[in-house]
Amino acid sequence: MSSPMSLPAVPVAPLSIRYEHGALDALLGADDVLAVIGFGRTAPASADPRVLRVGLEPLEAGTRVPFEVWRGATPVRHGRDGELAWSSDGEHLFFAIDVDEAARGGIEGAAEHAYACLGRFVAASATPHILRLWNYLDAINLGGGDDERYRRFCAGRARGMDAHVPSRYPAATAIGRHDGVRRLQVYGLAARHAGTPVENPRQVSAWRYPREYGPTAPTFARGMRTASAELLISGTAAVVGHASRHAGDIDAQLTETIANLESLAVEAGARAPGLDGHSVMKAYVRHEADAPHVAAMLHARLPSLGGLLLLGGDICRRELLVEVDGVHVLED
């Protein structure tokens, strides 16, 4: 079991991540807002570095789509450094980069460039510990064998990380957009205090995957326990050991995914079954028709879920139909 890190001598204020409705200008008017993330074509754009529009379409028909809002503990500063947008409350750092694949020779070069840029910037900041990363790219499953876009992305990401990011892997998600826009979107969270990577005993660590999954193993931890006792949960699907389970069966895949989420939370220090208490989750669903069922099943199995956002997206393995990530507040 991964043992939680020693807490800092001074208690660390947690980062709040919630789904909120409200006008963008009103949200940005609060001095504690670190990031406002919108999803889909109708999400507003802004020149403010704290605002990010992600090209994944929400799947909750007939409902008003919320923003994902990150709030720090103290007034936030923000700005840009070259291609990188950033904001910080001194304890936490939000950063985002959007890279044109064509300008970098394709997805592999775009990933290497993105990680080199963010790695250099974060390492030189007062918040040098990368805790969590999200990666969104078009057509993630396109291509055969080692030419699949996800495998090429993994190769570029690993080169960028090897050169500029410390060896402790952060939690991460990689999902395929359906928008046809060949731009790599990467955003993440870093902190002044290091977190503790957490691995799931039901799964092989991603960086130890065998060669059958590509020439470069994915470089991420299954989760990250922060210094303020929050569990940042990586993209989690129906993988046991290193193998995908229940091809074509959305119910069985979601049941296996929930078992993995609960196992990871217990490994991070939560009381069994693991996800009692406050959690905020995203579910990425390959087929839009499955979205209502996914939502109903997650709410039924995780009754204390504090927020759920369903997004249309392709999972990094073609046979997987759903993936879930999120943040869970651990009770020490």
Disulfide bonds with the S-S distance in Angstrom:
none
